[in-house]
């Protein structure tokens, strides 16, 4: 298992304990954001725009 998959699983486990398991979209967003700094910046901008409306 890759380091990114370990992180996704750990985050999902923590969120599941809190009653908020990650969706497939959330998991993919984490994978993309960890894959490169450019992807992280792009996703961050998208989330800011989405939740600022």
PDB file with SEQRES, HELIX, SHEET and CRYST1 records, atoms N, CA, C and O in Angstrom:
SEQRES   1 A   53  UNK UNK UNK UNK UNK UNK UNK UNK UNK UNK UNK UNK UNK          
SEQRES   2 A   53  UNK UNK UNK UNK UNK UNK UNK UNK UNK UNK UNK UNK UNK          
SEQRES   3 A   53  UNK UNK UNK UNK UNK UNK UNK UNK UNK UNK UNK UNK UNK          
SEQRES   4 A   53  UNK UNK UNK UNK UNK UNK UNK UNK UNK UNK UNK UNK UNK          
SEQRES   5 A   53  UNK                                                          
HELIX    1 AA1 UNK A    3  UNK A   17  1                                  15    
HELIX    2 AA2 UNK A   24  UNK A   35  1                                  12    
HELIX    3 AA3 UNK A   37  UNK A   52  1                                  16    
CRYST1    1.000    1.000    1.000  90.00  90.00  90.00 P 1           1          
ATOM      1  N   UNK A   1       0.853  -1.179   0.000  1.00  0.00           N  
ATOM      2  CA  UNK A   1       0.000   0.000   0.000  1.00  0.00           C  
ATOM      3  C   UNK A   1       0.895   1.237   0.000  1.00  0.00           C  
ATOM      4  O   UNK A   1       1.875   1.319   0.740  1.00  0.00           O  
ATOM      5  N   UNK A   2       0.534   2.188  -0.843  1.00  0.00           N  
ATOM      6  CA  UNK A   2       1.336   3.409  -0.945  1.00  0.00           C  
ATOM      7  C   UNK A   2       1.104   4.313   0.265  1.00  0.00           C  
ATOM      8  O   UNK A   2       0.135   4.149   1.006  1.00  0.00           O  
ATOM      9  N   UNK A   3       1.999   5.252   0.443  1.00  0.00           N  
ATOM     10  CA  UNK A   3       1.890   6.207   1.545  1.00  0.00           C  
ATOM     11  C   UNK A   3       0.607   7.031   1.420  1.00  0.00           C  
ATOM     12  O   UNK A   3      -0.045   7.333   2.420  1.00  0.00           O  
ATOM     13  N   UNK A   4       0.255   7.390   0.192  1.00  0.00           N  
ATOM     14  CA  UNK A   4      -0.974   8.173  -0.022  1.00  0.00           C  
ATOM     15  C   UNK A   4      -2.198   7.360   0.399  1.00  0.00           C  
ATOM     16  O   UNK A   4      -3.098   7.896   1.046  1.00  0.00           O  
ATOM     17  N   UNK A   5      -2.244   6.089   0.043  1.00  0.00           N  
ATOM     18  CA  UNK A   5      -3.381   5.246   0.428  1.00  0.00           C  
ATOM     19  C   UNK A   5      -3.450   5.066   1.939  1.00  0.00           C  
ATOM     20  O   UNK A   5      -4.542   5.005   2.504  1.00  0.00           O  
ATOM     21  N   UNK A   6      -2.299   4.980   2.601  1.00  0.00           N  
ATOM     22  CA  UNK A   6      -2.284   4.890   4.065  1.00  0.00           C  
ATOM     23  C   UNK A   6      -2.914   6.137   4.674  1.00  0.00           C  
ATOM     24  O   UNK A   6      -3.710   6.046   5.609  1.00  0.00           O  
ATOM     25  N   UNK A   7      -2.555   7.296   4.141  1.00  0.00           N  
ATOM     26  CA  UNK A   7      -3.107   8.557   4.651  1.00  0.00           C  
ATOM     27  C   UNK A   7      -4.613   8.604   4.427  1.00  0.00           C  
ATOM     28  O   UNK A   7      -5.365   8.964   5.333  1.00  0.00           O  
ATOM     29  N   UNK A   8      -5.060   8.240   3.218  1.00  0.00           N  
ATOM     30  CA  UNK A   8      -6.497   8.232   2.918  1.00  0.00           C  
ATOM     31  C   UNK A   8      -7.230   7.316   3.897  1.00  0.00           C  
ATOM     32  O   UNK A   8      -8.274   7.691   4.431  1.00  0.00           O  
ATOM     33  N   UNK A   9      -6.694   6.128   4.133  1.00  0.00           N  
ATOM     34  CA  UNK A   9      -7.328   5.182   5.051  1.00  0.00           C  
ATOM     35  C   UNK A   9      -7.340   5.693   6.481  1.00  0.00           C  
ATOM     36  O   UNK A   9      -8.326   5.506   7.194  1.00  0.00           O  
ATOM     37  N   UNK A  10      -6.260   6.336   6.915  1.00  0.00           N  
ATOM     38  CA  UNK A  10      -6.211   6.875   8.273  1.00  0.00           C  
ATOM     39  C   UNK A  10      -7.217   8.005   8.457  1.00  0.00           C  
ATOM     40  O   UNK A  10      -7.916   8.062   9.469  1.00  0.00           O  
ATOM     41  N   UNK A  11      -7.287   8.903   7.477  1.00  0.00           N  
ATOM     42  CA  UNK A  11      -8.249  10.000   7.557  1.00  0.00           C  
ATOM     43  C   UNK A  11      -9.672   9.447   7.538  1.00  0.00           C  
ATOM     44  O   UNK A  11     -10.517   9.878   8.323  1.00  0.00           O  
ATOM     45  N   UNK A  12      -9.937   8.493   6.644  1.00  0.00           N  
ATOM     46  CA  UNK A  12     -11.266   7.901   6.585  1.00  0.00           C  
ATOM     47  C   UNK A  12     -11.627   7.221   7.898  1.00  0.00           C  
ATOM     48  O   UNK A  12     -12.762   7.333   8.361  1.00  0.00           O  
ATOM     49  N   UNK A  13     -10.680   6.521   8.498  1.00  0.00           N  
ATOM     50  CA  UNK A  13     -10.933   5.868   9.780  1.00  0.00           C  
ATOM     51  C   UNK A  13     -11.291   6.870  10.863  1.00  0.00           C  
ATOM     52  O   UNK A  13     -12.232   6.658  11.628  1.00  0.00           O  
ATOM     53  N   UNK A  14     -10.543   7.960  10.926  1.00  0.00           N  
ATOM     54  CA  UNK A  14     -10.822   8.996  11.926  1.00  0.00           C  
ATOM     55  C   UNK A  14     -12.184   9.646  11.692  1.00  0.00           C  
ATOM     56  O   UNK A  14     -12.946   9.879  12.631  1.00  0.00           O  
ATOM     57  N   UNK A  15     -12.473   9.930  10.438  1.00  0.00           N  
ATOM     58  CA  UNK A  15     -13.754  10.561  10.116  1.00  0.00           C  
ATOM     59  C   UNK A  15     -14.917   9.601  10.374  1.00  0.00           C  
ATOM     60  O   UNK A  15     -15.988  10.026  10.808  1.00  0.00           O  
ATOM     61  N   UNK A  16     -14.714   8.323  10.111  1.00  0.00           N  
ATOM     62  CA  UNK A  16     -15.762   7.328  10.352  1.00  0.00           C  
ATOM     63  C   UNK A  16     -16.082   7.244  11.841  1.00  0.00           C  
ATOM     64  O   UNK A  16     -17.248   7.131  12.221  1.00  0.00           O  
ATOM     65  N   UNK A  17     -15.059   7.297  12.679  1.00  0.00           N  
ATOM     66  CA  UNK A  17     -15.276   7.283  14.129  1.00  0.00           C  
ATOM     67  C   UNK A  17     -16.165   8.455  14.543  1.00  0.00           C  
ATOM     68  O   UNK A  17     -16.973   8.331  15.463  1.00  0.00           O  
ATOM     69  N   UNK A  18     -16.015   9.579  13.870  1.00  0.00           N  
ATOM     70  CA  UNK A  18     -16.814  10.768  14.163  1.00  0.00           C  
ATOM     71  C   UNK A  18     -18.173  10.751  13.463  1.00  0.00           C  
ATOM     72  O   UNK A  18     -18.947  11.702  13.577  1.00  0.00           O  
ATOM     73  N   UNK A  19     -18.460   9.664  12.738  1.00  0.00           N  
ATOM     74  CA  UNK A  19     -19.745   9.537  12.063  1.00  0.00           C  
ATOM     75  C   UNK A  19     -19.820  10.247  10.725  1.00  0.00           C  
ATOM     76  O   UNK A  19     -20.909  10.491  10.205  1.00  0.00           O  
ATOM     77  N   UNK A  20     -18.650  10.583  10.161  1.00  0.00           N  
ATOM     78  CA  UNK A  20     -18.612  11.292   8.884  1.00  0.00           C  
ATOM     79  C   UNK A  20     -17.606  10.625   7.940  1.00  0.00           C  
ATOM     80  O   UNK A  20     -16.574  11.218   7.624  1.00  0.00           O  
ATOM     81  N   UNK A  21     -17.896   9.401   7.488  1.00  0.00           N  
ATOM     82  CA  UNK A  21     -16.935   8.736   6.599  1.00  0.00           C  
ATOM     83  C   UNK A  21     -16.744   9.532   5.310  1.00  0.00           C  
ATOM     84  O   UNK A  21     -17.643  10.244   4.864  1.00  0.00           O  
ATOM     85  N   UNK A  22     -15.568   9.397   4.729  1.00  0.00           N  
ATOM     86  CA  UNK A  22     -15.263  10.100   3.489  1.00  0.00           C  
ATOM     87  C   UNK A  22     -16.034   9.496   2.329  1.00  0.00           C  
ATOM     88  O   UNK A  22     -16.226   8.282   2.261  1.00  0.00           O  
ATOM     89  N   UNK A  23     -16.469  10.346   1.427  1.00  0.00           N  
ATOM     90  CA  UNK A  23     -17.072   9.876   0.186  1.00  0.00           C  
ATOM     91  C   UNK A  23     -15.940   9.500  -0.767  1.00  0.00           C  
ATOM     92  O   UNK A  23     -14.776   9.813  -0.519  1.00  0.00           O  
ATOM     93  N   UNK A  24     -16.293   8.831  -1.851  1.00  0.00           N  
ATOM     94  CA  UNK A  24     -15.286   8.515  -2.868  1.00  0.00           C  
ATOM     95  C   UNK A  24     -14.673   9.800  -3.421  1.00  0.00           C  
ATOM     96  O   UNK A  24     -13.479   9.847  -3.716  1.00  0.00           O  
ATOM     97  N   UNK A  25     -15.500  10.849  -3.561  1.00  0.00           N  
ATOM     98  CA  UNK A  25     -15.007  12.143  -4.041  1.00  0.00           C  
ATOM     99  C   UNK A  25     -13.992  12.733  -3.056  1.00  0.00           C  
ATOM    100  O   UNK A  25     -12.967  13.276  -3.468  1.00  0.00           O  
ATOM    101  N   UNK A  26     -14.281  12.624  -1.759  1.00  0.00           N  
ATOM    102  CA  UNK A  26     -13.342  13.118  -0.749  1.00  0.00           C  
ATOM    103  C   UNK A  26     -12.011  12.379  -0.826  1.00  0.00           C  
ATOM    104  O   UNK A  26     -10.947  12.995  -0.763  1.00  0.00           O  
ATOM    105  N   UNK A  27     -12.075  11.069  -0.962  1.00  0.00           N  
ATOM    106  CA  UNK A  27     -10.865  10.254  -1.028  1.00  0.00           C  
ATOM    107  C   UNK A  27     -10.021  10.624  -2.248  1.00  0.00           C  
ATOM    108  O   UNK A  27      -8.798  10.735  -2.165  1.00  0.00           O  
ATOM    109  N   UNK A  28     -10.700  10.814  -3.381  1.00  0.00           N  
ATOM    110  CA  UNK A  28      -9.973  11.180  -4.599  1.00  0.00           C  
ATOM    111  C   UNK A  28      -9.349  12.562  -4.457  1.00  0.00           C  
ATOM    112  O   UNK A  28      -8.238  12.797  -4.931  1.00  0.00           O  
ATOM    113  N   UNK A  29     -10.063  13.476  -3.804  1.00  0.00           N  
ATOM    114  CA  UNK A  29      -9.535  14.826  -3.580  1.00  0.00           C  
ATOM    115  C   UNK A  29      -8.253  14.759  -2.733  1.00  0.00           C  
ATOM    116  O   UNK A  29      -7.290  15.473  -3.013  1.00  0.00           O  
ATOM    117  N   UNK A  30      -8.240  13.918  -1.720  1.00  0.00           N  
ATOM    118  CA  UNK A  30      -7.046  13.751  -0.889  1.00  0.00           C  
ATOM    119  C   UNK A  30      -5.907  13.178  -1.728  1.00  0.00           C  
ATOM    120  O   UNK A  30      -4.776  13.659  -1.660  1.00  0.00           O  
ATOM    121  N   UNK A  31      -6.209  12.151  -2.515  1.00  0.00           N  
ATOM    122  CA  UNK A  31      -5.166  11.545  -3.361  1.00  0.00           C  
ATOM    123  C   UNK A  31      -4.558  12.579  -4.291  1.00  0.00           C  
ATOM    124  O   UNK A  31      -3.336  12.669  -4.413  1.00  0.00           O  
ATOM    125  N   UNK A  32      -5.410  13.359  -4.948  1.00  0.00           N  
ATOM    126  CA  UNK A  32      -4.914  14.371  -5.880  1.00  0.00           C  
ATOM    127  C   UNK A  32      -4.097  15.437  -5.161  1.00  0.00           C  
ATOM    128  O   UNK A  32      -3.041  15.848  -5.643  1.00  0.00           O  
ATOM    129  N   UNK A  33      -4.582  15.878  -4.021  1.00  0.00           N  
ATOM    130  CA  UNK A  33      -3.873  16.956  -3.317  1.00  0.00           C  
ATOM    131  C   UNK A  33      -2.518  16.501  -2.803  1.00  0.00           C  
ATOM    132  O   UNK A  33      -1.608  17.317  -2.659  1.00  0.00           O  
ATOM    133  N   UNK A  34      -2.370  15.224  -2.526  1.00  0.00           N  
ATOM    134  CA  UNK A  34      -1.085  14.706  -2.061  1.00  0.00           C  
ATOM    135  C   UNK A  34      -0.141  14.342  -3.208  1.00  0.00           C  
ATOM    136  O   UNK A  34       1.046  14.104  -2.989  1.00  0.00           O  
ATOM    137  N   UNK A  35      -0.673  14.299  -4.422  1.00  0.00           N  
ATOM    138  CA  UNK A  35       0.144  13.864  -5.553  1.00  0.00           C  
ATOM    139  C   UNK A  35       1.101  14.940  -6.047  1.00  0.00           C  
ATOM    140  O   UNK A  35       2.185  14.624  -6.539  1.00  0.00           O  
ATOM    141  N   UNK A  36       0.710  16.222  -5.921  1.00  0.00           N  
ATOM    142  CA  UNK A  36       1.604  17.293  -6.349  1.00  0.00           C  
ATOM    143  C   UNK A  36       1.178  18.619  -5.739  1.00  0.00           C  
ATOM    144  O   UNK A  36       0.010  18.820  -5.406  1.00  0.00           O  
ATOM    145  N   UNK A  37       2.131  19.508  -5.599  1.00  0.00           N  
ATOM    146  CA  UNK A  37       1.851  20.827  -5.036  1.00  0.00           C  
ATOM    147  C   UNK A  37       0.891  21.611  -5.925  1.00  0.00           C  
ATOM    148  O   UNK A  37       0.042  22.349  -5.427  1.00  0.00           O  
ATOM    149  N   UNK A  38       1.028  21.449  -7.244  1.00  0.00           N  
ATOM    150  CA  UNK A  38       0.142  22.159  -8.173  1.00  0.00           C  
ATOM    151  C   UNK A  38      -1.303  21.690  -8.008  1.00  0.00           C  
ATOM    152  O   UNK A  38      -2.229  22.501  -7.986  1.00  0.00           O  
ATOM    153  N   UNK A  39      -1.484  20.382  -7.894  1.00  0.00           N  
ATOM    154  CA  UNK A  39      -2.832  19.841  -7.696  1.00  0.00           C  
ATOM    155  C   UNK A  39      -3.414  20.329  -6.376  1.00  0.00           C  
ATOM    156  O   UNK A  39      -4.597  20.661  -6.299  1.00  0.00           O  
ATOM    157  N   UNK A  40      -2.586  20.373  -5.343  1.00  0.00           N  
ATOM    158  CA  UNK A  40      -3.033  20.854  -4.040  1.00  0.00           C  
ATOM    159  C   UNK A  40      -3.529  22.289  -4.142  1.00  0.00           C  
ATOM    160  O   UNK A  40      -4.601  22.614  -3.631  1.00  0.00           O  
ATOM    161  N   UNK A  41      -2.757  23.150  -4.799  1.00  0.00           N  
ATOM    162  CA  UNK A  41      -3.133  24.553  -4.941  1.00  0.00           C  
ATOM    163  C   UNK A  41      -4.442  24.690  -5.723  1.00  0.00           C  
ATOM    164  O   UNK A  41      -5.307  25.484  -5.356  1.00  0.00           O  
ATOM    165  N   UNK A  42      -4.582  23.918  -6.794  1.00  0.00           N  
ATOM    166  CA  UNK A  42      -5.794  23.951  -7.627  1.00  0.00           C  
ATOM    167  C   UNK A  42      -7.013  23.526  -6.809  1.00  0.00           C  
ATOM    168  O   UNK A  42      -8.044  24.199  -6.832  1.00  0.00           O  
ATOM    169  N   UNK A  43      -6.897  22.416  -6.092  1.00  0.00           N  
ATOM    170  CA  UNK A  43      -8.017  21.928  -5.296  1.00  0.00           C  
ATOM    171  C   UNK A  43      -8.369  22.890  -4.171  1.00  0.00           C  
ATOM    172  O   UNK A  43      -9.545  23.076  -3.857  1.00  0.00           O  
ATOM    173  N   UNK A  44      -7.365  23.500  -3.566  1.00  0.00           N  
ATOM    174  CA  UNK A  44      -7.602  24.466  -2.506  1.00  0.00           C  
ATOM    175  C   UNK A  44      -8.405  25.656  -3.034  1.00  0.00           C  
ATOM    176  O   UNK A  44      -9.367  26.092  -2.402  1.00  0.00           O  
ATOM    177  N   UNK A  45      -8.007  26.172  -4.189  1.00  0.00           N  
ATOM    178  CA  UNK A  45      -8.749  27.287  -4.804  1.00  0.00           C  
ATOM    179  C   UNK A  45     -10.202  26.879  -5.086  1.00  0.00           C  
ATOM    180  O   UNK A  45     -11.126  27.642  -4.804  1.00  0.00           O  
ATOM    181  N   UNK A  46     -10.399  25.693  -5.636  1.00  0.00           N  
ATOM    182  CA  UNK A  46     -11.742  25.217  -5.961  1.00  0.00           C  
ATOM    183  C   UNK A  46     -12.606  25.110  -4.706  1.00  0.00           C  
ATOM    184  O   UNK A  46     -13.772  25.503  -4.721  1.00  0.00           O  
ATOM    185  N   UNK A  47     -12.040  24.581  -3.624  1.00  0.00           N  
ATOM    186  CA  UNK A  47     -12.803  24.444  -2.390  1.00  0.00           C  
ATOM    187  C   UNK A  47     -13.141  25.801  -1.771  1.00  0.00           C  
ATOM    188  O   UNK A  47     -14.232  25.988  -1.232  1.00  0.00           O  
ATOM    189  N   UNK A  48     -12.215  26.729  -1.850  1.00  0.00           N  
ATOM    190  CA  UNK A  48     -12.473  28.079  -1.318  1.00  0.00           C  
ATOM    191  C   UNK A  48     -13.618  28.714  -2.089  1.00  0.00           C  
ATOM    192  O   UNK A  48     -14.532  29.284  -1.492  1.00  0.00           O  
ATOM    193  N   UNK A  49     -13.572  28.619  -3.402  1.00  0.00           N  
ATOM    194  CA  UNK A  49     -14.651  29.183  -4.221  1.00  0.00           C  
ATOM    195  C   UNK A  49     -15.983  28.500  -3.912  1.00  0.00           C  
ATOM    196  O   UNK A  49     -17.005  29.167  -3.753  1.00  0.00           O  
ATOM    197  N   UNK A  50     -15.967  27.184  -3.827  1.00  0.00           N  
ATOM    198  CA  UNK A  50     -17.189  26.418  -3.585  1.00  0.00           C  
ATOM    199  C   UNK A  50     -17.836  26.809  -2.264  1.00  0.00           C  
ATOM    200  O   UNK A  50     -19.056  26.956  -2.193  1.00  0.00           O  
ATOM    201  N   UNK A  51     -17.039  26.977  -1.223  1.00  0.00           N  
ATOM    202  CA  UNK A  51     -17.597  27.216   0.111  1.00  0.00           C  
ATOM    203  C   UNK A  51     -17.687  28.691   0.476  1.00  0.00           C  
ATOM    204  O   UNK A  51     -18.109  29.034   1.580  1.00  0.00           O  
ATOM    205  N   UNK A  52     -17.291  29.568  -0.450  1.00  0.00           N  
ATOM    206  CA  UNK A  52     -17.416  31.005  -0.199  1.00  0.00           C  
ATOM    207  C   UNK A  52     -18.710  31.575  -0.768  1.00  0.00           C  
ATOM    208  O   UNK A  52     -19.070  32.716  -0.479  1.00  0.00           O  
ATOM    209  N   UNK A  53     -19.401  30.793  -1.566  1.00  0.00           N  
ATOM    210  CA  UNK A  53     -20.624  31.269  -2.227  1.00  0.00           C  
ATOM    211  C   UNK A  53     -21.768  31.415  -1.245  1.00  0.00           C  
ATOM    212  O   UNK A  53     -22.869  31.805  -1.633  1.00  0.00           O  
TER     213      UNK A  53                                                      
END                                                                             
